[in-house]
Amino acid sequence: MAEFTRVTSHVVPLIVDNVDTDQIIPARFLKVIDKLGLGKQLFHDWRYLPDGSPRPEFVLNRPEVAGAQVLLAGDNFGCGSSREHAPWALAGWGIRAVISTSFADIFRGNALKNGLLPVAVDAVTLARLVAAIAADSAARVTIDLESTTLTLPDGTTAGFPIDAFARHCLLSGLDELGYILSFQEKIENHEKNAHVS
């Protein structure tokens, strides 16, 4: 998992409330057991026409969002069924962080375990960010995980909450298994000493 310390990026605005995990990655794409290629299926049913061609008006198909690493979402992002494929698909497209006023608990947990940072802000901050992006689609935000701050295009900042353990793992580029393995030497020493009578 890549370390997450600081990201500065323009934004993909998807200001829709209650985006569920089946919209993020439809169930028919869940048969895979690895993450490769899931970015192509991100928001598939909104992103593509029935013939498979890109829907021109959908935000991910607009040239100005190419290379963006931050998704700006409506309230209650990631609700619905539990599927790790949702953060896998977002990360596969290139998204490193999602900004919203709230996240479904299971989605938040899955995101943090897979290197995707959910940034929860208040409604006023979200509205200011939406207005800034509407005025300038190239406007950039900075998300600093070390200071847990979001810097808006006008230079103002807002803090965001994150669990201390999840923050440590993201800053270190560790998933839960990687965190355990970081103690391998201590574990092996304990095992050796535990067998001494």
N, C-alpha and C positions, 0 to 999 in steps of 0.2 A: 504494500500500500504506500502510495506517495505521501511524503510529509506535507502537512498543511500548516503554513505559518502565516502567509499574507498573500492575498490575491487582489490585483487591481484589474478591472475589466469593464467593458461595456456590458449591457444587460439585455437579456431576452425577456420582454414584458409579456406575461401570460396572466393577466389580471382576471382570473376566473375563480370564484369560490368553490369549495368542495370538489376539487379535482381528485378523483379516486385513483387507486392503483391500477384499475382496469383501463382507465383512460391513459395513464402514463405508459403502461405496457399491457396490451390486451392478452387475455388468458391463453389464446392460441399460440402465443410465442413463448410460453413457459416450459416447453418440453426440453429446452436445452439445459445442460448442467454446467456450462461455463458462461462467462460474461461476454465473450467475443461476439461482436456483431449486433449486440442488443441496441446499441445507439441508433442503428438504422431503423429499428422498430419503435423508437420513442414516439409517443403520441400518434401511433400509426393511423388510427381511424379518423383523427382530425387532420393529419398531415398529408394523407394521400387520397386521391379520388378512387372510385371503385375500379378503374382500369389500372391502378397502380402508379399513375403519374402524380407528381407533387401538386397539392392544392395551392395555387399561387398566393392566396391571401393568408394562409396560415403562417404564424410568426416564425417558425423554424425554417420555413422556405424562403424567407426574405433575405436578400444579400447582406443587409446591414447588420444582421445578428451573427453572421459567420465569425467563428472564433471566440464568441462570448463564453465566459466561464461562470456567469451568474444568472440564475433564473429568478425573476421577480414574479411572485405568485399571489393569488387571492387567499382568502382565509381558509383554514382547515385543509391545507394541502396534504395529499397522501392518505386521505381517508379510505375506508373500504377494506378489502381483504389484505392479509399479510402476505407480502411477496418481496423477497430480497431483490427480485428482478427489477423492481421499480428504481431503486437507487443505482443498480447496475446499468440500466438503460440510460439514465440521466448522465452518469459518469462516462458511459460509452460514447455519448454525443459530445462530451467535453465540459459538462457542467461540474463545477467544483463546489458550488454553494447555492442554496435556495433561500430567498428572503420572503417571508410571509408573516402575517400577524399570528398564525398558529399552525401547528402541524399535528397530524394524527400521531398518537404515542408510538404505535408499532412502526410506522414509517420513520419517525425520528430515530428510534433505536436502530432500525436497519440501515438508515443513512449513515449514522455515526460509525457503525461497525464496518462500513464499506468506504470510508474516506470522503463522504459527501457531507458538507456542513450545513445543517439547518439553522438559519439565522432568524430568530423570532424578534420582531420589532412591534412597537405600538402602532395603532391606526394612524396617528398623526404623521409619524415618520414614514409609514408606507405611502400615505397620500402625497407627502412632499416628494418622495422618490418617484412615484407615478407621474406627477406633474413635471418633474425635471426630465424624465425620459421622454415624455410627450413633447416637450419643448425642443429636445435635442437627443435624437436616437443614438448619438455617439457618446453621450455623457457617461462618465465612468464612476464607479464606486470602488472603494477599497475596503476589504474585509481583513482585519488583523486579528488573528486568533490569539496571539500572545497577550494583547491588551483587551481582547473581546470587544472590539469596537468596529462599527461600520461607519465609514466616512462617505457622506453623500457628495454629489457633484458640486454643491456650493461650499464644500469644506466643513460643514457642520458634522458632528459625530453623534452617534447613539450607541449605547452599550447593548449587549445581548447576552442572555444567560446560556450557560453550557455546563453540563456535569463535569466535575474536575477530572474524573478518570477518562472520560471520552476526550476531553481537551488534551490531556497528557498523551493519549494514544495517537490522536491526530497530529499533534506537534512532532511526535517521534516517528510517525509513519508506521505505526504498529496496529495490527488487528489484535483481537483478544488472544489468539494463539501465539502471535508474535510477542505479545506482552509476557505471556507465560514462559516462552522460550528465552526471553531476555534474562531469566533467572536460572538458566540451565546449569551453569557452573555451581551455583548455590544449591540447586536441587541435587546434583550429582554428589556434592560434598556431604550434604545431609544424608543421602542414601548410604554413602560409604561409612559415615560415622554412626548411623543408626544400627548397623549390623555388627558393630564392635561390642563384645561382651565385657 
